[in-house]
């Protein structure tokens, strides 16, 4: 079998955290007086990058305090956070076959850890979080680093993503991108190479 590896986004790809994410961001929007309609289209972009866009007219100190606040709100609320159907079986299968994989997420380390624990999913030591990069998704840096950490070139890696920012990041990095249709429509993820209705469709597609 040729060398191949998998780089998984976390939220919406391996873990369904949508209810918790929505609760946290609605609370923050109320506290920081951000109109809710401004929140549209931010899924998959790191919280700090999102807040810098939303609060560009606020002071650096204030932005940093809201970044800390959203991390606290999201990390402390894991109610309803569960593994996406097929995620655990898929990761177990990759481990059984000794196929390299890791998680490449826009979450910070504490948030990623709280989500994987709640969902009962393994978080590899060489995972990539927002703490590891200068530029988060949609920039290619996260997936370039992810490939390096599992000892492969980006063109040997499949990126599994659910958000437009992540698909763009993976494609820009030079990876093959499979979009899982959990949070967005196919039309919103049109840069992807493949589309998955369920994670169990991945391996037959990638390994032939």
N, C-alpha and C positions, 0 to 999 in steps of 0.2 A: 504494500500500500504506500502511495506517495505521502510525503510529509504534509500533514494538514493539521490545523489547529482552529479552535473556536473561541471567539471573544464575545461574551454575552453582556449586553446591557442588563441592568437589574430591574428597575421599576417598569412594569408593563411587559417585561420580557420573561424574567424568571419569577418575579414577585408581583402580586396584585396588591398595590398599596393605595389605589385610587381614592377610596373613601377617606383614609387618614390624610392623604396629601390635600384633598379638597378641604377637609375640616381645618387643617393647619393654615392653609393659604387664605381661606375666607376670614379666619380669625385675625391673621396678620393684616389683611387688607382693611379690616375694620379699625384695627388699632393704629395703623400707619396712614389711614385715610387715603387709600389707593382705590380708585374706582374699579369694581370687579371686572368690567369689560376690558380693562387693560391687561388682565391676566391671561387672556386667550392666546394660545399659540406658544406658551412658554414651556410646555412639557418636554423634558429631555435636556433642557438647558440648565446648567448649574445654578443653584439658588442665588449665589452671590452675583453672578453675571446678570441674572434676571432682575435682581433688586437694583443693581447699578443702572439698568435701563429704565426701570420703573420710577426710580428716585433720583434721576440725574440732576435735579435742581436742589437736592438736599446736601448737607455737609457730609464730609467723609466720616466724621465721628457718628453721625446719625445713621448713615448707611451701615456702618460696621455694627451698630447696636441692633439694627433690624436683621442683619445677617445672623448674628448670634441668636436672636429671638426665634427666627424661623427654624434654625437648627434644633433649638430646644423643643419647639412645638412639634416638629416632625419626629424627632427621636423619641419623645416621651409618649407619643400616641401610636401604638401599634395595634389598636383594636381593629380587627377585621383584616389585618395584613396576613395574606396566605400565599402559598406557592401557586404559580400559574399551572393549570393542568398539564401534566406531562414533564414538568421541569425536573422533578426529583429523579424520575426514571431515566431521563435523557442524561443527566449528569452522572448518574450511577453507571450507565452504559459506556460513557466516555472514559470513566475511571477504569472500568473492567477491561476495556480495549486499550488502555494506556494511551489514549489520544489526548494531547495537551489542550487545556482550556483555561480560561480565567474570566473574571468579571471586570468589566470596564464601565464604571458608573459615574454619573455626574454628582452623586451623593458625596458628602464628606465621609471620613472614616467612621465617626460615631454613628451617623445616620445609617450608613450601609450596614454596619454591624447590628444595629437594632432591627433593621428590616430582615436580614437573613436569619437572625435568631428567631424572630417571630414566625417566619415562614418555614423554619426547619431546613434551611439550605446551607450547604457548606460554602464558606468564603475562603478561597485560596489565599495563601500568604502573599502571592505575587499579584493580587488584584490591583487594579488601578482605580483610584478615587480622585475627587477634585483636589485633594491635598497633594497629589503627586504631579500635577501638571501646572504649567503657567497659563495655558489657554484651554478651556473646556470645550465640549461639543457646542456648536458644529465644526470647530477647528479640528483638523486631523490628529493633533498631538496625542490625545488619549489612546487611540487605537494603534498608532505607531509605537507607543510605549508598551501597550498590551502585547503586541506581537513580539517585541524585543524580550519581554519578560517571560514568554513561553518558548523563547529560543528559535523563533521563526521570522521570516520576512513577512511584511504585510500581504504580499500577493499569495502567500501560502495559507492565509487565514480567512475564515468566514466570520463576518460580523453578524450577530443576531440582534435586531433592534426593533423598536415599536414606534419610534418618534422621528419626525422629519429631521430634526437637528442631529440625531444619532446616525440616521441613514447617510446624511450629507458628510458627517465626520468620517464614517467608515469608507465611503466611496473616495473621499479626498485622500485618505490614507493609503489607498491602493488595494483595499481588501474586496473580496466578494461579499455582497450584502444580501442577507435574507431578512425581509421585513415580516414580523409576526403581526397579524391583524387583530391585536387586542385593544388598541386605543385609538387607532386612526384608520381611515379608509384607504384602500389601495391607491386611489387618485392622489391622496396627500403624501404618499410615499413612493412617488413614481420614479425616483432615482435608484430604487433598489433593483437588484438583479433577479431576485426570486421572492415569492410571497408564500407565507405559511398561514394556514388557518389553524393549525395545531402544531405544537413542538415535535410531535412524533413524526412529522413529515420531513424533518431536517436531515437525519442521517441517510435515509434512502436517496435523498437528493444530492447530498454532499459526497457520499462515499459510495462509488459504484464500481 
